[in-house]
């Protein structure tokens, strides 16, 4: 039996791979997959009773998976008889050259590790980067996948998320404040305008009533009195649809209450000078 297990299947230089080596490698792979299944169950059980922890759960499972597979790869290399220390020492010059050529790629890998550990950007967070608002669909080792409001998947290098200014709308609270600006004619009843705007906000089911919406008179402009309606919502990703619904309702209610929205007008006066026949 020992002779069968020690039978060399492949010889490469001074290294030989036996059936026992291949079986051991297979055991390492299966054990790693079983360990990952166990980790997912334990992490899911830990976060079962906690709300809004999908991002942290994903990051924890991802980090542990990197550690498990790194250890597994090292064990498989050691099983073949190749010493990892000798392999790294022999390829040091090659790694330096590759590192210089793939500096940005390594930067993205480091940034991916930072994202998973830091937790400032998590799975399903709504972020704004490069004037693009999107939801974090996936955080990978080198790149992350963002889904825009138009359901377009954008693959972004992780270094862009750690090196640039990024607005995370979901980082501190699950709701954010937004506003709608509108101008009315100078002959309008300001208190009526305020009342109508608050009624419109109250009728939209996606707008939170605590904190309560409020109206601010911003300025007396050249041709209008400008108001702003401020409101809070947890539907951050679809807030533009909420704003659109509000504008439709405001326009309807303004017409019902005879509140006019002015538009810029330019009056031109033609003055006749003495001696001008035209």
Secondary structure as a PSIPRED ss2 file (coil, helix, strand):
# PSIPRED VFORMAT (PSIPRED V4.0)

   1 X C   1.000  0.000  0.000
   2 X H   0.000  1.000  0.000
   3 X H   0.000  1.000  0.000
   4 X H   0.000  1.000  0.000
   5 X H   0.000  1.000  0.000
   6 X C   1.000  0.000  0.000
   7 X C   1.000  0.000  0.000
   8 X E   0.000  0.000  1.000
   9 X E   0.000  0.000  1.000
  10 X E   0.000  0.000  1.000
  11 X E   0.000  0.000  1.000
  12 X E   0.000  0.000  1.000
  13 X C   1.000  0.000  0.000
  14 X C   1.000  0.000  0.000
  15 X E   0.000  0.000  1.000
  16 X E   0.000  0.000  1.000
  17 X E   0.000  0.000  1.000
  18 X E   0.000  0.000  1.000
  19 X H   0.000  1.000  0.000
  20 X H   0.000  1.000  0.000
  21 X H   0.000  1.000  0.000
  22 X H   0.000  1.000  0.000
  23 X H   0.000  1.000  0.000
  24 X H   0.000  1.000  0.000
  25 X H   0.000  1.000  0.000
  26 X H   0.000  1.000  0.000
  27 X H   0.000  1.000  0.000
  28 X H   0.000  1.000  0.000
  29 X H   0.000  1.000  0.000
  30 X H   0.000  1.000  0.000
  31 X H   0.000  1.000  0.000
  32 X H   0.000  1.000  0.000
  33 X H   0.000  1.000  0.000
  34 X H   0.000  1.000  0.000
  35 X H   0.000  1.000  0.000
  36 X H   0.000  1.000  0.000
  37 X H   0.000  1.000  0.000
  38 X H   0.000  1.000  0.000
  39 X H   0.000  1.000  0.000
  40 X H   0.000  1.000  0.000
  41 X H   0.000  1.000  0.000
  42 X H   0.000  1.000  0.000
  43 X H   0.000  1.000  0.000
  44 X H   0.000  1.000  0.000
  45 X H   0.000  1.000  0.000
  46 X H   0.000  1.000  0.000
  47 X C   1.000  0.000  0.000
  48 X C   1.000  0.000  0.000
  49 X C   1.000  0.000  0.000
  50 X C   1.000  0.000  0.000
  51 X C   1.000  0.000  0.000
  52 X C   1.000  0.000  0.000
  53 X C   1.000  0.000  0.000
  54 X H   0.000  1.000  0.000
  55 X H   0.000  1.000  0.000
  56 X H   0.000  1.000  0.000
  57 X H   0.000  1.000  0.000
  58 X H   0.000  1.000  0.000
  59 X H   0.000  1.000  0.000
  60 X H   0.000  1.000  0.000
  61 X H   0.000  1.000  0.000
  62 X H   0.000  1.000  0.000
  63 X H   0.000  1.000  0.000
  64 X H   0.000  1.000  0.000
  65 X H   0.000  1.000  0.000
  66 X H   0.000  1.000  0.000
  67 X H   0.000  1.000  0.000
  68 X H   0.000  1.000  0.000
  69 X H   0.000  1.000  0.000
  70 X H   0.000  1.000  0.000
  71 X H   0.000  1.000  0.000
  72 X H   0.000  1.000  0.000
  73 X H   0.000  1.000  0.000
  74 X H   0.000  1.000  0.000
  75 X H   0.000  1.000  0.000
  76 X H   0.000  1.000  0.000
  77 X H   0.000  1.000  0.000
  78 X H   0.000  1.000  0.000
  79 X H   0.000  1.000  0.000
  80 X C   1.000  0.000  0.000
  81 X C   1.000  0.000  0.000
  82 X C   1.000  0.000  0.000
  83 X C   1.000  0.000  0.000
  84 X H   0.000  1.000  0.000
  85 X H   0.000  1.000  0.000
  86 X H   0.000  1.000  0.000
  87 X H   0.000  1.000  0.000
  88 X H   0.000  1.000  0.000
  89 X H   0.000  1.000  0.000
  90 X H   0.000  1.000  0.000
  91 X C   1.000  0.000  0.000
  92 X H   0.000  1.000  0.000
  93 X H   0.000  1.000  0.000
  94 X H   0.000  1.000  0.000
  95 X H   0.000  1.000  0.000
  96 X H   0.000  1.000  0.000
  97 X H   0.000  1.000  0.000
  98 X H   0.000  1.000  0.000
  99 X H   0.000  1.000  0.000
 100 X H   0.000  1.000  0.000
 101 X H   0.000  1.000  0.000
 102 X C   1.000  0.000  0.000
 103 X H   0.000  1.000  0.000
 104 X H   0.000  1.000  0.000
 105 X H   0.000  1.000  0.000
 106 X H   0.000  1.000  0.000
 107 X H   0.000  1.000  0.000
 108 X H   0.000  1.000  0.000
 109 X H   0.000  1.000  0.000
 110 X H   0.000  1.000  0.000
 111 X H   0.000  1.000  0.000
 112 X H   0.000  1.000  0.000
 113 X H   0.000  1.000  0.000
 114 X H   0.000  1.000  0.000
 115 X H   0.000  1.000  0.000
 116 X H   0.000  1.000  0.000
 117 X H   0.000  1.000  0.000
 118 X H   0.000  1.000  0.000
 119 X C   1.000  0.000  0.000
 120 X C   1.000  0.000  0.000
 121 X C   1.000  0.000  0.000
 122 X C   1.000  0.000  0.000
 123 X C   1.000  0.000  0.000
 124 X C   1.000  0.000  0.000
 125 X C   1.000  0.000  0.000
 126 X E   0.000  0.000  1.000
 127 X E   0.000  0.000  1.000
 128 X E   0.000  0.000  1.000
 129 X E   0.000  0.000  1.000
 130 X C   1.000  0.000  0.000
 131 X C   1.000  0.000  0.000
 132 X E   0.000  0.000  1.000
 133 X E   0.000  0.000  1.000
 134 X E   0.000  0.000  1.000
 135 X E   0.000  0.000  1.000
 136 X E   0.000  0.000  1.000
 137 X E   0.000  0.000  1.000
 138 X E   0.000  0.000  1.000
 139 X E   0.000  0.000  1.000
 140 X C   1.000  0.000  0.000
 141 X C   1.000  0.000  0.000
 142 X C   1.000  0.000  0.000
 143 X E   0.000  0.000  1.000
 144 X E   0.000  0.000  1.000
 145 X E   0.000  0.000  1.000
 146 X E   0.000  0.000  1.000
 147 X E   0.000  0.000  1.000
 148 X E   0.000  0.000  1.000
 149 X C   1.000  0.000  0.000
 150 X C   1.000  0.000  0.000
 151 X C   1.000  0.000  0.000
 152 X C   1.000  0.000  0.000
 153 X E   0.000  0.000  1.000
 154 X E   0.000  0.000  1.000
 155 X E   0.000  0.000  1.000
 156 X E   0.000  0.000  1.000
 157 X E   0.000  0.000  1.000
 158 X H   0.000  1.000  0.000
 159 X H   0.000  1.000  0.000
 160 X H   0.000  1.000  0.000
 161 X H   0.000  1.000  0.000
 162 X H   0.000  1.000  0.000
 163 X H   0.000  1.000  0.000
 164 X C   1.000  0.000  0.000
 165 X C   1.000  0.000  0.000
 166 X C   1.000  0.000  0.000
 167 X E   0.000  0.000  1.000
 168 X E   0.000  0.000  1.000
 169 X C   1.000  0.000  0.000
 170 X C   1.000  0.000  0.000
 171 X C   1.000  0.000  0.000
 172 X C   1.000  0.000  0.000
 173 X C   1.000  0.000  0.000
 174 X C   1.000  0.000  0.000
 175 X C   1.000  0.000  0.000
 176 X E   0.000  0.000  1.000
 177 X E   0.000  0.000  1.000
 178 X E   0.000  0.000  1.000
 179 X E   0.000  0.000  1.000
 180 X E   0.000  0.000  1.000
 181 X E   0.000  0.000  1.000
 182 X E   0.000  0.000  1.000
 183 X E   0.000  0.000  1.000
 184 X E   0.000  0.000  1.000
 185 X C   1.000  0.000  0.000
 186 X C   1.000  0.000  0.000
 187 X C   1.000  0.000  0.000
 188 X C   1.000  0.000  0.000
 189 X C   1.000  0.000  0.000
 190 X H   0.000  1.000  0.000
 191 X H   0.000  1.000  0.000
 192 X H   0.000  1.000  0.000
 193 X H   0.000  1.000  0.000
 194 X H   0.000  1.000  0.000
 195 X H   0.000  1.000  0.000
 196 X H   0.000  1.000  0.000
 197 X H   0.000  1.000  0.000
 198 X H   0.000  1.000  0.000
 199 X H   0.000  1.000  0.000
 200 X H   0.000  1.000  0.000
 201 X H   0.000  1.000  0.000
 202 X H   0.000  1.000  0.000
 203 X H   0.000  1.000  0.000
 204 X C   1.000  0.000  0.000
 205 X C   1.000  0.000  0.000
 206 X C   1.000  0.000  0.000
 207 X C   1.000  0.000  0.000
 208 X E   0.000  0.000  1.000
 209 X C   1.000  0.000  0.000
 210 X C   1.000  0.000  0.000
 211 X C   1.000  0.000  0.000
 212 X C   1.000  0.000  0.000
 213 X C   1.000  0.000  0.000
 214 X E   0.000  0.000  1.000
 215 X E   0.000  0.000  1.000
 216 X E   0.000  0.000  1.000
 217 X E   0.000  0.000  1.000
 218 X E   0.000  0.000  1.000
 219 X E   0.000  0.000  1.000
 220 X E   0.000  0.000  1.000
 221 X C   1.000  0.000  0.000
 222 X C   1.000  0.000  0.000
 223 X C   1.000  0.000  0.000
 224 X C   1.000  0.000  0.000
 225 X E   0.000  0.000  1.000
 226 X E   0.000  0.000  1.000
 227 X E   0.000  0.000  1.000
 228 X E   0.000  0.000  1.000
 229 X E   0.000  0.000  1.000
 230 X E   0.000  0.000  1.000
 231 X E   0.000  0.000  1.000
 232 X E   0.000  0.000  1.000
 233 X E   0.000  0.000  1.000
 234 X C   1.000  0.000  0.000
 235 X C   1.000  0.000  0.000
 236 X C   1.000  0.000  0.000
 237 X C   1.000  0.000  0.000
 238 X C   1.000  0.000  0.000
 239 X H   0.000  1.000  0.000
 240 X H   0.000  1.000  0.000
 241 X H   0.000  1.000  0.000
 242 X H   0.000  1.000  0.000
 243 X H   0.000  1.000  0.000
 244 X H   0.000  1.000  0.000
 245 X H   0.000  1.000  0.000
 246 X H   0.000  1.000  0.000
 247 X H   0.000  1.000  0.000
 248 X H   0.000  1.000  0.000
 249 X H   0.000  1.000  0.000
 250 X H   0.000  1.000  0.000
 251 X H   0.000  1.000  0.000
 252 X H   0.000  1.000  0.000
 253 X H   0.000  1.000  0.000
 254 X H   0.000  1.000  0.000
 255 X H   0.000  1.000  0.000
 256 X H   0.000  1.000  0.000
 257 X C   1.000  0.000  0.000
 258 X C   1.000  0.000  0.000
 259 X C   1.000  0.000  0.000
 260 X C   1.000  0.000  0.000
 261 X C   1.000  0.000  0.000
 262 X C   1.000  0.000  0.000
 263 X C   1.000  0.000  0.000
 264 X C   1.000  0.000  0.000
 265 X C   1.000  0.000  0.000
 266 X C   1.000  0.000  0.000
 267 X C   1.000  0.000  0.000
 268 X C   1.000  0.000  0.000
 269 X C   1.000  0.000  0.000
 270 X C   1.000  0.000  0.000
 271 X C   1.000  0.000  0.000
 272 X C   1.000  0.000  0.000
 273 X C   1.000  0.000  0.000
 274 X C   1.000  0.000  0.000
 275 X C   1.000  0.000  0.000
 276 X C   1.000  0.000  0.000
 277 X C   1.000  0.000  0.000
 278 X C   1.000  0.000  0.000
